[in-house]
Amino acid sequence: MKILENLKPYDVFKYFEELSQIPRGSGNEKAVSDYLVNFGKELGLETIQDKALNVIIKKPATPGYENAPSVIIQGHMDMVCEKNKDTIHDFKKDPLKLRVEDDYIYATGTTLGADNGIALAYAMAILASKDLKHPAIEMLATTDEETGMSGVMAVKPENLSGSILLNIDSEEEGKLLVSCAGGVRTNVSLDIRWQNIKENEVPVEIVIRGLKGGHSGMEIDKERGNSNKLMGRILNDLLNHFKFNLVSINGGSKNNAIPRECDVVLALSKNNVNEVKEVIEKWNEILKNELAMHDSNVRVEFKELNEKIEKVFSDDTTFKTIKILHLIPNGVDTMSMAIKGLVQSSTNLGVVTTKDNTVEFDSATRSSIASLKDELVERTKNVAEILGAKFVANASYPEWQYNPDSEIREIFQKVYEDMTGEEPEIIAIHAGLECGLLGEKIKGLDMISFGPNIYDVHTPNEHLSISSTEHVWDLLVKVLATIK
């Protein structure tokens, strides 16, 4: 049974539901890329699939629009794969379980993938349409946007002829995005020295649960708790009062999502178990007080483990792991003085992972000013070097600077005002989009980003407004008809 078959616009939701049946986490885009290729070929349209699995589908202009500038409609095919701890779901093979509640579409227990499946659904509906008026259209569906933007980096500009870019990767109806931050991913890797557990030590587990999480660009200014950093504070406090050794630490799953959970196993003296438990109870009170207004469901849990542990981190590795966790930059660093309320630079410690012989700390750093991005990266590097860890920065992408002479912005503003009687809000955001990279590849590209209302992106509570999806579809259709 189709869950979305009675929703309007029909074609948009039909394609969105089809996309939801295809696993498409970052790095697992082959199936969805092939699906788009088949879609384009079945329509008899020129279709290109490159080595990075990006897909370009070209549709000629409708009568009367032959001399209009070509338009690129762009979105990414990968999605962030987050699920609740108790949700059984394999993102590599299981379809999303869609459900409709009032005006919203959810995926049960997992992220919805409206970021950015809705962009593809809009573009596919335009390509499949037989009665809409529009210039020549080039659908550009990229891969790996969420974890490094390697897809858009591999796009060959000679495969595109459009001079206008409509990026449908924003999440607030009525807001037209005209500038975004650049970013870079960093990895700090600490070698683990193992030692045997001491005879009087027992394993215990400390976990953080109940945090909201969210998009590390869109929600970084909301001061939501970062489970990895909160655990760093707790462990640092314990280290000041007790002797213990870490066994493992794992928190978060994507460096561009604010981590909601963190799990630590450590070994400590049997004589200290009750005292440590009391300290954890105090931390529950501390965090509930600190996060009362914006992440009030936070909780820290402590329990003794029955399992047998043989190896633990050495004293030195335990110390260095905790200090890196405590000191590594995280959160908002600077605010823009040019645009009120805009975060200028930030870092999100999104993932901490214990591997066989290393502890890995993965962060996403963003800034609308390149030098401030570099400064945050340098701070992270300094923490790594001081504590004897390795440091790597990669997947850097440029910021998208505001264009005061944008014609497509003026068209969107006029069409939106004619439709609603209200002026759209022109904004810049503290999140990375592919516009900056495409603007570097295609000189003079006139760009704008927009989209329907999507809430709690990058979390299992992600949901898409049905009515907003229809409003934005109407806006898109009328804009395309206006471009001549």
Salt bridges, closest charged atoms under 4 A:
ASP34 OD2 - LYS30 NZ 2.56
ASP78 OD1 - HIS76 ND1 2.99
GLU82 OE1 - ARG260 NH2 3.20
GLU101 OE2 - ARG99 NE 2.65
ASP115 OD1 - HIS76 NE2 3.18
ASP115 OD2 - HIS458 NE2 3.02
GLU138 OE2 - LYS58 NZ 3.73
GLU145 OE1 - HIS76 NE2 3.14
GLU146 OE2 - HIS76 NE2 3.66
GLU146 OE1 - HIS458 NE2 3.35
ASP169 OD2 - HIS76 NE2 3.36
GLU172 OE2 - LYS175 NZ 3.02
GLU173 OE2 - HIS471 ND1 3.11
ASP191 OD2 - LYS390 NZ 2.92
GLU205 OE1 - LYS303 NZ 3.72
ASP221 OD1 - LYS222 NZ 3.95
ASP237 OD1 - HIS241 ND1 3.55
GLU261 OE1 - LYS85 NZ 3.94
ASP263 OD2 - LYS85 NZ 3.88
ASP263 OD1 - ARG209 NH1 2.81
GLU290 OE1 - ARG233 NH1 2.81
GLU301 OE2 - ARG299 NE 2.64
ASP315 OD1 - LYS243 NZ 2.86
ASP316 OD2 - LYS320 NZ 3.24
ASP333 OD1 - ARG379 NH1 3.03
GLU375 OE2 - ARG379 NE 3.18
ASP418 OD2 - LYS414 NZ 2.96
GLU425 OE1 - LYS175 NZ 3.88
